[in-house]
């Protein structure tokens, strides 16, 4: 089975090609350009490099959130458009579960933090034993509340996710040696992580070969939705 994965939930554009659980190719860009500018050219280059054509794909995996509201919509729309044209299934995965693969094989608990803006992180905490187990989350939390909670656990935590870059000093100050912080390439969203997660989901589920729509995962309301509800008097 040949498959493509698309992750545009953060500022990074991360693509991957896989075949029967084996990583064939990976694309990663962290240039600051919008996903709409780089996603299709990057996908075309990756397919050409692997000597694959779109019709070679058996299914497509898309990371559907949480993360950037605009990025999520771009990734899902691209995946659904391709799946409809090719008449192949879609597999939806979450950004937090996907990034947990960065901690596979490590002894620490894996803490995924993604930038949710408004002084919040999208967060989930995992441990790898026989397989992956989610210990807490997914949820939106403030950095202060999360570090207080983690400090009480008194366990080393391997941090992954796009929020780590800007939070390194804060995490070191709050958690000391309890915070395991590695090089950037090890904790940012990568196509390889999505390829692992999609293959696990594919093996665990049954598909009939028909196109499937994907629903985004936002965790919290968008700013536009919040403002609308405030105008309606539904929210304070």
Secondary structure, 3 states (H helix, E strand, C coil): CEEEEEECCCCCEEEEEEECCEEEEEEEECCCCCHHHHHHHHHHHHHHHHCCCHHHCCEEEEECCCCCHHHHHHHHHHHHHHHHHHCCEEEEECHHHHHHHHHCCCCCEEEEEEEEECCEEEEEEEEECCCEEEEEEEEEECHHHHHHHHHHHCCCEEEECCCHHHHHHHHHHHHHHHEECCCHHHHCCCHHHHHHHHHHHHHHCCCCCCCCCCCCCCCCCCHHHHHHHHHCCCCC
